Amino acid sequence: MTSHAVGNFISFVTLVRKQIHTSGLLYSTLLFSFAAVDEQNQYILIEQNSTWHDARSYCRVNYTDLAVIEKDKENRNVTSVIRGHTVWIGLYREPWMWSDGSNSSFRYWRSRTPNNRSPNEHCGAEYADHFWDDSPCHWKYPLICQGGEANLNSPRQFSTC
């Protein structure tokens, strides 16, 4: 694991081994997991494309939940680890709310969004420019988990089985 500090903010890079069981065979690939920690929150990028619902399940099992962003500083912290990706965050609707049940009114929508342009754009994603957009929940993006219990020295495996 490597780390560097930016102000009071620390970023970690860890190498994660992903194992996939297919037809009795075991395949192993390597993923990079990027994390950021400030005085209150840990945000962990999992570079595994998944649906919003699978992303939420993974984060709840291995960390706390998908990222809940309640102020601009947290949004900037998340942006620092998404590394050019569009990622799932913990926002979904109807009405728009956070997956952990919190009711923060902070939003950072892209201009003219949410718009539900494609049918069923009920899940929130953050883009590399750190603006948010609504997306169909079945689309697959990497994810940002929020860790309360996360142990960044022992990254979790993302299981697709």
N, CA and C of each residue as an Amber inpcrd file, in Angstrom:
protein
   483
   0.8500000  -1.1680000   0.0000000   0.0000000   0.0000000   0.0000000
   0.8950000   1.2290000   0.0000000   0.5380000   2.2290000  -0.8050000
   1.2360000   3.5040000  -0.7880000   0.2600000   4.5780000  -0.3620000
   0.7870000   5.6760000   0.1710000  -0.0940000   6.7620000   0.5820000
   0.6170000   8.0850000   0.3870000  -0.1810000   9.1530000   0.2620000
   0.3520000  10.5030000   0.2530000  -0.6790000  11.4380000   0.8570000
  -0.1940000  12.5220000   1.4410000  -1.0910000  13.4640000   2.1100000
  -1.2740000  14.7040000   1.2610000  -2.4850000  15.2130000   1.2530000
  -2.8210000  16.4790000   0.6220000  -3.5770000  17.2630000   1.6880000
  -2.9150000  18.2060000   2.3440000  -3.5350000  18.9100000   3.4650000
  -3.8330000  17.9250000   4.5760000  -5.0560000  17.9490000   5.0830000
  -5.4770000  17.0080000   6.1200000  -6.0600000  15.7430000   5.5320000
  -5.8610000  15.5420000   4.2650000  -6.5120000  14.4780000   3.5260000
  -5.4620000  13.4700000   3.0910000  -5.6720000  12.2020000   3.3260000
  -4.7030000  11.1660000   2.9690000  -5.3200000  10.2580000   1.9220000
  -4.5760000   9.9760000   0.8640000  -5.0300000   9.0340000  -0.1540000
  -4.1930000   7.7690000  -0.0490000  -4.8290000   6.6390000  -0.2250000
  -4.1580000   5.3520000  -0.1840000  -4.3610000   4.6490000  -1.5140000
  -3.3830000   3.8990000  -1.9300000  -3.5150000   3.0510000  -3.1000000
  -3.1720000   1.6450000  -2.6510000  -4.0790000   0.7190000  -2.8780000
  -3.8220000  -0.6700000  -2.5150000  -4.0900000  -1.5560000  -3.7170000
  -3.4060000  -2.6450000  -3.7560000  -3.6050000  -3.6210000  -4.8090000
  -4.5550000  -4.6850000  -4.2850000  -5.6090000  -4.9450000  -5.0170000
  -6.6230000  -5.9040000  -4.5980000  -6.6160000  -7.0710000  -5.5710000
  -6.6120000  -8.2700000  -5.0470000  -6.6980000  -9.4500000  -5.9000000
  -8.1580000  -9.8390000  -6.0170000  -8.6290000  -9.9680000  -7.2510000
 -10.0130000 -10.3530000  -7.5120000 -10.0060000 -11.7920000  -7.9880000
 -10.8200000 -12.6130000  -7.3790000 -10.9130000 -14.0030000  -7.7850000
 -12.3190000 -14.2760000  -8.2880000 -12.3960000 -14.9160000  -9.4400000
 -13.6810000 -15.2450000 -10.0430000 -13.7410000 -16.7550000 -10.2320000
 -14.8090000 -17.3620000  -9.7580000 -15.0140000 -18.7950000  -9.9350000
 -15.9610000 -18.9910000 -11.1140000 -15.4910000 -19.6710000 -12.1480000
 -16.3070000 -19.9140000 -13.3280000 -16.1360000 -21.3590000 -13.7500000
 -17.2120000 -22.0880000 -13.8240000 -17.1900000 -23.4880000 -14.2660000
 -16.1230000 -24.3010000 -13.5500000 -15.9850000 -24.0930000 -12.2650000
 -15.0230000 -24.8620000 -11.4940000 -13.5970000 -24.3630000 -11.6000000
 -13.3380000 -23.3390000 -12.4180000 -11.9950000 -22.7930000 -12.5600000
 -11.8850000 -21.5190000 -11.7380000 -10.7000000 -21.2250000 -11.2780000
 -10.4640000 -20.0160000 -10.5090000  -9.6010000 -19.0760000 -11.3390000
 -10.1220000 -17.8860000 -11.5940000  -9.3690000 -16.8690000 -12.3110000
  -9.0090000 -15.7790000 -11.3150000  -7.8170000 -15.2680000 -11.4240000
  -7.3820000 -14.2210000 -10.5170000  -6.9220000 -13.0340000 -11.3440000
  -7.4040000 -11.8600000 -11.0140000  -6.9360000 -10.6410000 -11.6580000
  -6.6170000  -9.6390000 -10.5650000  -5.9290000  -8.5960000 -10.9250000
  -5.5830000  -7.5750000  -9.9480000  -6.3790000  -6.3130000 -10.2220000
  -6.8810000  -5.7080000  -9.1780000  -7.5950000  -4.4380000  -9.2580000
  -6.8660000  -3.4450000  -8.3760000  -6.9400000  -2.1930000  -8.7240000
  -6.4430000  -1.1670000  -7.8330000  -7.6120000  -0.5890000  -7.0690000
  -7.4180000  -0.3750000  -5.8080000  -8.4240000   0.2410000  -4.9550000
  -7.8210000   1.5270000  -4.4130000  -8.5040000   2.6390000  -4.6060000
  -8.0160000   3.9310000  -4.1470000  -8.9040000   4.4080000  -3.0180000
  -8.3060000   4.9470000  -1.9910000  -9.0890000   5.3950000  -0.8430000
  -8.6210000   6.7660000  -0.4050000  -9.5340000   7.4990000   0.1780000
  -9.2280000   8.8060000   0.7450000  -9.8170000   8.8590000   2.1400000
  -9.0850000   9.4710000   3.0410000  -9.5210000   9.5480000   4.4310000
  -9.3920000  10.9960000   4.8840000 -10.4610000  11.5530000   5.4360000
 -10.3470000  12.8450000   6.1050000 -10.6520000  12.6190000   7.5780000
 -10.8610000  13.6840000   8.3210000 -11.0400000  13.5110000   9.7670000
 -12.3160000  12.7770000  10.1410000 -13.2860000  12.6590000   9.2190000
 -14.5480000  12.0080000   9.5580000 -14.9000000  10.8220000   8.6710000
 -14.4460000  10.8110000   7.4400000 -14.9170000   9.8090000   6.4850000
 -13.7740000   9.1360000   5.7470000 -14.0410000   7.9040000   5.3340000
 -13.1490000   7.1710000   4.4400000 -13.9390000   6.8870000   3.1740000
 -13.3590000   7.1670000   2.0210000 -13.9990000   6.8770000   0.7390000
 -13.0900000   5.9230000  -0.0160000 -13.6460000   4.8290000  -0.4780000
 -12.8600000   3.7840000  -1.1160000 -13.3950000   3.5600000  -2.5180000
 -12.5340000   3.7260000  -3.5230000 -12.9010000   3.4480000  -4.9100000
 -12.6700000   1.9760000  -5.1750000 -13.6910000   1.2990000  -5.6610000
 -13.5740000  -0.0890000  -6.0940000 -13.7530000  -0.0760000  -7.6050000
 -12.6760000  -0.3860000  -8.3150000 -12.6950000  -0.3170000  -9.7710000
 -13.2590000  -1.5970000 -10.3750000 -14.4550000  -1.9220000  -9.9720000
 -15.1690000  -3.0900000 -10.4820000 -16.5240000  -2.5900000 -10.9540000
 -16.7980000  -2.7030000 -12.2500000 -18.0900000  -2.2630000 -12.7670000
 -19.2010000  -3.1350000 -12.2140000 -20.2280000  -2.4890000 -11.6950000
 -21.3690000  -3.2250000 -11.1640000 -22.6050000  -2.3430000 -11.2320000
 -23.7650000  -2.9670000 -11.0830000 -25.0050000  -2.2050000 -11.0270000
 -25.0450000  -1.4410000  -9.7000000 -25.9440000  -0.4690000  -9.6040000
 -26.0550000   0.3080000  -8.3700000 -26.4230000  -0.5950000  -7.1930000
 -27.3700000  -1.4930000  -7.3960000 -27.8160000  -2.3650000  -6.3020000
 -26.7090000  -3.3140000  -5.8490000 -25.9450000  -3.8730000  -6.8030000
 -24.8120000  -4.7240000  -6.4280000 -23.7340000  -3.9140000  -5.7130000
 -23.5180000  -2.6800000  -6.1740000 -22.5350000  -1.8030000  -5.5330000
 -22.9330000  -1.5230000  -4.0880000 -24.2010000  -1.2060000  -3.8720000
 -24.6790000  -0.9350000  -2.5080000 -24.4970000  -2.1700000  -1.6230000
 -24.8470000  -3.3390000  -2.1340000 -24.6880000  -4.5730000  -1.3560000
 -23.2310000  -4.8090000  -0.9970000 -22.3360000  -4.6380000  -1.9670000
 -20.9160000  -4.8410000  -1.7200000 -20.4110000  -3.8900000  -0.6300000
 -20.7660000  -2.6150000  -0.7540000 -20.3020000  -1.6340000   0.2360000
 -20.8560000  -1.9360000   1.6210000 -22.0970000  -2.3580000   1.7000000
 -22.7010000  -2.6480000   3.0070000 -22.0650000  -3.8680000   3.6680000
 -21.6730000  -4.8430000   2.8870000 -21.0410000  -6.0400000   3.4440000
 -19.6000000  -5.7520000   3.8600000 -18.8730000  -4.9840000   3.0480000
 -17.4400000  -4.8290000   3.2530000 -17.0120000  -3.5230000   3.9090000
 -17.8400000  -2.5200000   3.8850000 -17.5070000  -1.2180000   4.4720000
 -18.7140000  -0.7520000   5.2820000 -19.2920000   0.3910000   4.9420000
 -20.5010000   0.8480000   5.6200000 -21.6490000   0.9580000   4.6310000
 -21.4410000   1.6900000   3.5340000 -22.4820000   1.9080000   2.5260000
 -21.8190000   2.5420000   1.3150000 -22.5990000   2.7650000   0.2670000
 -22.1220000   3.6090000  -0.8220000 -21.8600000   5.0030000  -0.2540000
 -21.0200000   5.7810000  -0.9180000 -20.6590000   7.1080000  -0.4220000
 -21.8870000   7.9880000  -0.2390000 -21.9780000   8.5860000   0.9290000
 -23.0030000   9.5790000   1.2450000 -22.2740000  10.9190000   1.3010000
 -22.6980000  11.8530000   0.4640000 -21.9960000  13.1290000   0.3140000
 -22.9200000  14.2310000   0.8080000 -22.5820000  14.8120000   1.9490000
 -23.4830000  15.7680000   2.5890000 -22.9960000  17.2070000   2.5640000
 -21.8180000  17.4470000   1.9840000 -21.3170000  18.8180000   1.8550000
 -20.2550000  18.8710000   0.7680000 -19.9520000  20.0830000   0.3280000
 -19.0270000  20.2760000  -0.7820000 -17.6530000  19.6750000  -0.4980000
 -17.1560000  19.8020000   0.7220000 -15.8400000  19.2490000   1.0600000
 -15.8140000  17.7380000   0.8360000 -16.8620000  17.0430000   1.2330000
 -16.9260000  15.5970000   1.0080000 -16.9700000  15.2900000  -0.4860000
 -17.6830000  16.1020000  -1.2500000 -17.7400000  15.9010000  -2.6950000
 -16.3510000  16.0590000  -3.3170000 -15.5920000  17.0500000  -2.8730000
 -14.2240000  17.2320000  -3.3780000 -13.3450000  16.0460000  -2.9870000
 -13.5220000  15.5270000  -1.7760000 -12.7390000  14.3670000  -1.3430000
 -13.0330000  13.1450000  -2.2100000 -14.3090000  12.9180000  -2.5030000
 -14.6800000  11.7990000  -3.3780000 -14.0720000  12.0070000  -4.7590000
 -14.1570000  13.2290000  -5.2740000 -13.6050000  13.5250000  -6.5970000
 -12.1190000  13.2120000  -6.6580000 -11.4120000  13.3960000  -5.5460000
  -9.9650000  13.1670000  -5.5470000  -9.5970000  11.6990000  -5.7340000
 -10.5280000  10.7740000  -5.4980000 -10.1930000   9.3560000  -5.6340000
 -10.8590000   8.6700000  -6.8240000 -11.7550000   9.3420000  -7.5350000
 -12.4570000   8.6200000  -8.6010000 -11.6210000   8.4530000  -9.8630000
 -10.5120000   9.1580000  -9.9510000  -9.5010000   8.9220000 -10.9790000
 -10.0720000   8.8450000 -12.3910000 -10.9230000   9.8070000 -12.7490000
 -11.4400000   9.8750000 -14.1060000 -12.6250000   8.9800000 -14.3930000
 -13.0980000   8.2610000 -13.3910000 -14.2330000   7.3560000 -13.5710000
 -15.5570000   8.0740000 -13.3430000 -16.6040000   7.5180000 -13.8990000
 -17.9580000   7.7720000 -13.4330000 -18.2270000   6.6780000 -12.4200000
 -18.7130000   7.0430000 -11.2350000 -18.8760000   6.0670000 -10.1520000
 -20.2570000   6.1680000  -9.5300000 -20.6990000   5.0500000  -8.9770000
 -21.9390000   5.0570000  -8.2060000 -21.6900000   5.7010000  -6.8530000
 -22.6370000   6.5620000  -6.4440000 -22.6800000   7.0830000  -5.0830000
 -24.0000000   6.6220000  -4.4750000 -24.2180000   6.8800000  -3.2110000
 -25.3760000   6.3240000  -2.5150000 -26.6850000   7.0600000  -2.6990000
 -26.8510000   7.7900000  -3.7720000 -28.0710000   8.5600000  -4.0010000
 -29.0270000   7.7850000  -4.9040000 -30.3110000   7.7390000  -4.5200000
 -31.3240000   7.0950000  -5.3600000 -32.6670000   7.7690000  -5.1130000
 -33.6490000   7.4520000  -5.9270000 -34.9730000   8.0660000  -5.7680000
 -36.0730000   7.0580000  -5.9030000 -37.2080000   7.3510000  -5.6270000
 -38.0910000   8.4760000  -5.4640000 -38.4560000   8.6330000  -4.0100000
 -38.4890000   9.8090000  -3.4450000 -37.7500000  10.9870000  -3.9150000
 -36.2530000  10.7500000  -3.7210000 -35.4090000  11.6700000  -4.1840000
 -33.9660000  11.4980000  -4.0520000 -33.5810000  11.4670000  -2.5800000
 -32.8670000  10.4100000  -2.2000000 -32.4030000  10.2640000  -0.8180000
 -31.1180000   9.4340000  -0.8100000 -30.4580000   9.3930000   0.3290000
 -29.2170000   8.6330000   0.4660000 -29.5170000   7.2080000   0.9110000
 -28.6860000   6.2790000   0.4550000 -28.9140000   4.8590000   0.7380000
 -28.8370000   4.5320000   2.2280000 -28.1780000   5.3610000   3.0230000
 -28.1230000   5.1070000   4.4690000 -29.3090000   5.7200000   5.2090000
 -30.2330000   6.3270000   4.4660000 -31.4270000   6.9080000   5.0640000
 -31.2750000   8.3500000   5.5090000 -30.0660000   8.9040000   5.4200000
 -29.8890000  10.3020000   5.8260000 -30.5830000  11.2270000   4.8310000
 -30.9410000  12.4070000   5.3050000 -31.7180000  13.2950000   4.4540000
 -31.0090000  14.6110000   4.1840000 -29.7210000  14.5720000   3.9650000
 -28.9740000  15.7780000   3.6320000 -29.5440000  16.4010000   2.3680000
 -29.6320000  17.7010000   2.3610000 -30.1570000  18.3930000   1.1800000
 -29.0480000  18.7850000   0.2100000 -27.7750000  18.4980000   0.5410000
 -26.6830000  18.8540000  -0.3690000 -26.8050000  18.0550000  -1.6580000
 -26.7230000  18.7370000  -2.7900000 -26.7280000  18.1070000  -4.1100000
 -25.7390000  18.8480000  -5.0000000 -25.1630000  18.1460000  -5.9660000
 -24.2290000  18.7580000  -6.9050000 -24.5460000  18.2640000  -8.3160000
 -25.7940000  18.4720000  -8.7230000 -26.2670000  17.9900000 -10.0160000
 -25.6130000  18.7390000 -11.1740000 -25.3900000  18.0190000 -12.2510000
 -24.9950000  18.6030000 -13.5250000 -26.1530000  19.4920000 -13.9830000
 -25.8780000  20.4860000 -14.7920000 -26.9210000  21.3770000 -15.3010000
 -28.0400000  20.5690000 -15.9710000 -29.2570000  20.9240000 -15.6750000
 -30.4760000  20.3120000 -16.2270000 -30.6450000  18.8380000 -15.8260000
 -30.1160000  18.4840000 -14.6880000 -30.3380000  17.1430000 -14.1590000
 -30.7610000  17.2680000 -12.7020000 -31.3930000  16.2800000 -12.1330000
 -31.7660000  15.0080000 -12.7600000 -32.8880000  15.2170000 -13.7700000
 -32.8440000  14.3970000 -14.8300000 -33.8130000  14.5870000 -15.9110000
 -34.5390000  13.3100000 -16.3130000 -34.1220000  12.1710000 -15.8060000
 -34.7450000  10.8930000 -16.1570000 -34.8610000  10.7300000 -17.6730000
 -33.8030000  11.1600000 -18.3980000 -33.8110000  11.1370000 -19.8600000
 -33.9670000   9.7240000 -20.4020000 -33.1880000   8.7870000 -19.9000000
 -33.4060000   7.3790000 -20.2380000 -34.4520000   6.8750000 -19.2560000
 -35.2610000   5.9260000 -19.6600000 -36.2620000   5.4340000 -18.7030000
 -35.5920000   4.9120000 -17.4260000 -36.2100000   5.1960000 -16.3190000
 -35.7930000   4.6500000 -15.0240000 -34.4110000   5.0930000 -14.5670000
 -34.0740000   6.3550000 -14.7320000 -32.8210000   6.8890000 -14.1850000
 -33.0470000   7.1990000 -12.7100000 -32.9540000   6.1750000 -11.8860000
 -33.3020000   6.3040000 -10.4720000 -32.1010000   6.2280000  -9.5430000
 -30.8860000   6.1680000 -10.0890000 -29.6980000   6.0330000  -9.2480000
 -28.7020000   7.1370000  -9.5650000 -27.9740000   7.5750000  -8.5330000
 -27.0560000   8.6920000  -8.6780000 -25.6320000   8.2580000  -8.9540000
 -25.0030000   8.9620000  -9.8980000 -23.6020000   8.7120000 -10.2390000
 -22.8460000  10.0360000 -10.1870000 -21.5760000   9.9620000  -9.8160000
 -20.7070000  11.1340000  -9.8530000 -19.7320000  10.9610000 -11.0020000
 -19.5880000  12.0160000 -11.7990000 -18.7010000  11.9980000 -12.9540000
 -17.3320000  12.5530000 -12.5750000 -16.3530000  12.3450000 -13.4520000
 -14.9800000  12.7710000 -13.1870000 -14.8880000  14.2690000 -12.9080000
 -15.7980000  15.0620000 -13.4790000 -15.7930000  16.5110000 -13.2290000
 -16.4820000  16.8540000 -11.9110000 -16.8590000  15.8720000 -11.1690000
 -17.4790000  15.8330000  -9.8500000 -18.9130000  16.3290000  -9.8070000
 -19.5310000  16.5170000 -10.9710000 -20.9700000  16.7780000 -11.0040000
 -21.7140000  15.4530000 -10.9990000 -22.9440000  15.4810000 -10.5240000
 -23.7680000  14.2840000 -10.4130000 -24.7760000  14.2320000 -11.5440000
 -25.2280000  13.0210000 -11.8520000 -26.2660000  12.8100000 -12.8590000
 -27.0830000  11.5940000 -12.4380000 -28.3080000  11.5350000 -12.9400000
 -29.1340000  10.3530000 -12.6930000 -28.8710000   9.3500000 -13.8090000
 -28.8060000   8.0850000 -13.4560000 -28.5060000   7.0110000 -14.4050000
 -29.4180000   5.8270000 -14.1300000 -29.6600000   4.9980000 -15.1540000
 -30.4020000   3.7570000 -14.9060000 -29.6000000   2.8650000 -13.9490000
 -30.2620000   2.3090000 -12.9760000 -29.5860000   1.5280000 -11.9340000
 -28.9200000   0.2640000 -12.4640000 -29.3390000  -0.2290000 -13.6310000
 -28.7490000  -1.4570000 -14.1700000 -27.4610000  -1.1840000 -14.9540000
 -27.1390000   0.0830000 -15.2240000 -25.8580000   0.3830000 -15.8540000
 -24.7480000  -0.0150000 -14.8940000 -23.5660000  -0.2490000 -15.4250000
 -22.4560000  -0.7140000 -14.5950000 -21.3420000   0.3290000 -14.5550000
 -21.0100000   0.7270000 -13.3420000 -19.9310000   1.6820000 -13.0760000
 -19.0940000   1.1500000 -11.9160000 -17.8550000   1.6580000 -11.7700000
 -17.1290000   1.4340000 -10.5200000 -17.9080000   2.0870000  -9.3740000
 -17.4730000   1.8880000  -8.1530000 -18.2340000   2.3780000  -7.0120000
 -17.3440000   3.0330000  -5.9770000 -17.9540000   3.9260000  -5.2070000
 -17.2840000   4.5510000  -4.0710000 -17.9910000   4.0920000  -2.8030000
 -17.2600000   3.3690000  -1.9700000 -17.8080000   2.9610000  -0.6740000
 -17.3840000   3.9780000   0.3770000 -18.1940000   4.0840000   1.3850000
 -17.8650000   4.9080000   2.5440000 -17.5670000   3.9550000   3.6790000
 -16.4140000   4.1320000   4.2830000 -16.0030000   3.1790000   5.3010000
 -16.0780000   3.7390000   6.6950000 -16.7100000   3.0190000   7.5450000
 -16.6150000   3.2960000   8.9620000 -15.7790000   2.2010000   9.5740000
 -16.0220000   0.9870000   9.1020000 -15.3270000  -0.1880000   9.6050000
 -14.2150000  -0.6250000   8.6600000 -13.9760000   0.1350000   7.6030000
 -13.0040000  -0.2910000   6.6010000 -11.6070000  -0.3700000   7.1880000
 -10.9270000  -1.4410000   6.8950000  -9.5310000  -1.5950000   7.2550000
  -8.7530000  -1.4850000   5.9610000  -8.1580000  -0.3380000   5.7200000
  -7.5000000  -0.0980000   4.4440000  -6.2370000  -0.9240000   4.2700000
  -5.7410000  -1.5430000   5.3310000  -4.5820000  -2.4160000   5.1980000
  -4.9690000  -3.8020000   4.7090000  -6.2410000  -4.1300000   4.7400000
  -6.7260000  -5.4330000   4.2940000  -7.9060000  -5.2420000   3.3530000
  -7.6500000  -4.8390000   2.0960000  -8.7520000  -4.5910000   1.1800000
  -9.5840000  -5.8430000   0.9460000 -10.8770000  -5.6420000   0.7690000
 -11.8040000  -6.7490000   0.5710000 -11.8000000  -7.1860000  -0.8860000
 -12.1570000  -8.4320000  -1.1060000 -12.3000000  -8.9280000  -2.4670000
 -13.7030000  -8.6330000  -2.9490000 -13.8110000  -8.2540000  -4.2060000
 -15.1140000  -8.0520000  -4.8310000 -15.4610000  -9.3730000  -5.4850000
 -16.4810000 -10.0200000  -5.0030000 -16.8570000 -11.3270000  -5.5250000
 -17.9700000 -11.1800000  -6.5390000 -17.8030000 -11.7880000  -7.6810000
 -18.8480000 -11.7500000  -8.7010000 -19.5840000 -13.0710000  -8.7660000
 -19.3300000 -13.9440000  -7.8210000 -19.9650000 -15.2600000  -7.8320000
 -21.1960000 -15.2650000  -6.9730000
